[in-house]
Amino acid sequence: MVNIRHNILKVLRQSPGLFVSGGELSRFTRISRAAVWKHVTALRREGYCIEARSRCGYRLMEEPDRLRPGDLETKGVVYHPVLDSTNLEARRLAEAGAAGDLVIITEEQRRGKGRRERLWASPPGVGLWFSLLLRPREFASWHVSPVTLVVAASICRTLREITSLPAAVKWPNDLLLGGRKICGILTELKGEPDHIDYLIIGIGLNVNHVPADFPSSLRETATSLYRESGRRWDRTDLFLSLLENLKTDLECFFREGFAPFRPVWKEYTCTLGKRVKVAWPGGLLEGTALEVDGVGALLLEDDQGTRHRVTFGELDDPANI
Ligand code: BTN
């Protein structure tokens, strides 16, 4: 079903603004003209504006801002129109015995998970909400902590290449544009110290949001590619580019560790050299971020000149730094 509609759209897109006859669509999709009409009606219900004119055929006038499941599924990605959370779905699949190397994406999350049990607003039509389920069996848990930095650097590189916008990585799991948050990463792991059962990497990227798409509490501190560039981005194409680079970079990380990524991360970061605050046992630690070490920990110098090695945590919101 989805593939037939995908093929109808493919043909219509090849002739922008022009009519394609019912006969041509029926030949290409190998279904009757009556069935073409039924699928066009279904596509209209999904928000596609398709003009039908007798003796001319069909013409695609406007597409809804929706992910294209057909394009995603041909790349082995599991698509859901709506989920509670892609991280939760990945966990359910992992617990049910799914093999690794799974990618789950959804148009909308009803209970998107942010860090520290926060909700991650994930409305339909504007963002990319997806999770990778990995089972790097030969890899020990104690070596895995820099994976979030690797993922952040990979996304940053793709965004810079595709949009030419100066995206930056903020230790440990955020991407910023113009000082505002554009992407968050939530990494969850199940395993023993010397063995990973599964690893879930959840990524939320704000793509075509206008300010009203953000909860009012985030309007000042969050941004989107649309807000920064003034143009809308094809989310399916963007996602497929992100995924290609993520797969290459993660393979390299599981083979060679953080070393090849540390210089890249340092090139992209807006954290080093800045004053930062981080939650610390016994209060808030404040100081200057000096360096990221070989396993992704942040070295911070406080106002007394004492150096601290921070292995996990969250730097205060950008507006407060
Ligand atoms: C953060 O707090 O910065 C991390 C946000 C991570 C959000 C993404 S959206 C896709 C995936 N599924 C979730 O439920 N959360 C992550």
Residues whose N, C-alpha, C, O or C-beta is under 5 A from the ligand:
A	BS01	BTN	S85 T86 N87 R111 G112 K113 G114 R115 W120 W129 F130 N173 G184 I185 L186 G202 I203 G204
